[in-house]
Structure formats: structure tokens, C-alpha cells
Amino acid sequence: MSYLTVEQRGDLAEAMLPVAAHMAALVHGDGGPEDVQDVLGALTVEQRTALIVVLAGLVDPDQTMDRLLGWLDRDEHGNLTVPAWEDRTRCRDLAPDDESPDEGLVDPVAVRLYLQGIPGVVVSDAEFLLVLEHAEAQGITMNELDRRRGVGRKTHADRVNRLRKRYQRAGLELPPGLATGKGQAQPEFTDAEVVQIRKRAAAGGITDLELAVQSGRTRQAIGRLLSGVSYRHVGGPIRTPHGPKSGAASREEFAGHTGPAPTADMEQAS
């Protein structure tokens, strides 16, 4: 079905709804194995795939297995038995994970390119955890990461939540990127706040650290905001990157004053 458009896949799934209802009725007693085979034999590969998706959509993954399949149990005489109502295993609990959430090799290059928003870069769950740690250290919010990657709002926040639930279901300790308060979007600055911070910095008289303390962010995050690395879509005065200092400037900074660097009086020295 990969070559079908989203609209075509939706139409195909909708067309399979009556077939799914027929299959459900057959399995629940209106027919036998031959009837099921007749239905499946008349379908194309694409239709079968769509039917599987529709049938899966009809199942509540949080329903317990006794309620889903208990009615299929029969005794030695072929009679239906009373379901084991005490069995509280959920359908969701039977679904295996593709891999343990704490496994997997990490490609640091992929992590760096992903953070930069380079198109076409895909990261594994293990790499995504490292992305979260770097994003938090750099003051990059999940919404900003969404913008960099060109994806919908809350795409990364939703992935964080899914990954956190996987760890919790497996009974594993949450890694740093998923721990409480981690991996979640920091409150976004409004456009007006970004412009105000940039104007205050451009006016002088206040350091990046002071701005960071006042806004509750790291100094590095404020530095990126001022230089346009983050909030690139917002206006306001953008800080010009500092170039390498000249030798004279370095001597002035070292001496702690302005003006030409002092020269030694050779006659007095002698």
C-alpha cells in the first residue's frame, strides 16, 4: 500500500469496512473456516492489507483477553466454556516491542545533524534520547525542534510520551532524557518577548547571564536567541557573531585599559 496516496488508502480502508463486519460475523458463529477462506480468497493483496488495518482498528488494545477471545474456548465436547474472567491480561500487553527501548547503537553524527534540522536524517530511539539531552542542554524546546525538522507541532513531544510509556510498561528506569521534567518542552517565548530580549541586549548594560537569570533559561540558550540560532523566524536586532580579536585588542583586554599597549623604557631598565 506504500504507493497509494493518503486519500486512496483511506478510501480503500473505508471500502473494507463491510468486509470486516462480514468477517467478524463469520468468526463469531455465522460461518466456518471455508466461509472465511472464500472472503479472503476474493481479495487482492492491497485489500487484505487494508482489511487487517480495519480489523485491528476495531479492537480495543486495552480490553482484557478474556473478553476478547474467551468466548472461543471450548471443552472436550465442543461446547463453549465460560471465559476466565479473572484473567486481566490486556491485548496491548501481548504486543512485542521491536527492540528493547534501552538497546541500540548511537550515531553521534546523526544526532548532530538531526538537531540542526538537516532533512532526511532519521534517528533511532537510543539516538533520540541523546537528541533530548543535547536539546535540553542547549535550551532547544520541543516546539523549536519541530520547526527545525519541519514537522507538525508536538511531533517530538508525542514521541517523548510514547517512549516514556514504553519504559514504564517494561518496568525500566527512565533515562535522563525521559525523567520527570526532562524531555518536555520549555515554555516558549512569545515573539514579543524575543524582540524585547534582543533589544535589551543590543542596548547594552546587561549581560547574557543576567538575561538568562531573569528569563529562567541558560546563558547558552539566551546566546542562541540573541544570535538568531533559535527563534530565527522572529525579528529584532540579531547579534553579529564575534570575529577573532586582533593582537592589539587582546593586549588591551589583558592590560585592563584602552589605548596603546605600554612599552618598556629600556634606558630606565638599564
Steps between C-alpha positions, in 0.01 A plus 500: 500500500805725513442625146146615579426855600357581840158559344514170311596308813211662685256409223626142495468464876147639486412252225621215721268590788212279374747217440636540852147490640430184297820338627413585858154344460648184346757454774240559770284212382334593171738289294792263496860484375386447142292817508795698636724359227247595232502861621879522518549323167302767316722784625813645348818544702423868549146423613622239747744749646226759535271238657764418761531868585123540530463189718784620722324833531190324630694348789541687826864437603413571863228234506589187699563177313223315683246737347662499157555127446347323800190405303718292263595247772322166470499187712572146382141470376526810283282711723586862576644547846462787743788746445765526769383836629788520746752530215573873481770482232447782253526458125762778500721299737541223241645733236881459489727799466721510192798534731563568862479878548843513663679320216649629181816659369531876492633699205617836638512647150133418446417657835681822409343522153156426644534785748608731220183417306677340204228337283491124458676416828327225699602409856433186700346509846845480658618790284182693574579480872834664428322762288284581803802541727677730253181697437448558871863599553478747211164639604325369188131446565298220346302757301823648365615150406168448320566817298857400419391159378205644307248274673168565668473661841545258793651231275805467723305542822275212391804283427634578846171390656490176300857414590440582866200263506709222344754527780229509762320195359831310492566595863826672407648808659448811293821630338597866550321616185169355617515555876237718662538855380743394229436470131203732522460828325605803699254789489545670167588867484241702315620698199463820702715360781772396255509847344509662845792284615693572181440874533613501864819318408566733205454806723782377724539519875389141563680169457374177349518340843277769651249454218512125555433533873212739441339275237566167670717364219863404463757752383563283194130506411491879523814522288337294227188714518703819461707366210195368314590132531167449673180692426627571152148588385476791747626853437700734717870590499710190435841491660788496253735206559825607659805457279852424625650780704796690368828492684451860616154422636634200686777709657248766604275237660797346679624834629152602614499841332465662161762672293831375368672223687778632729858463384795439725743791562826332411714783642326483840519124491875520451 
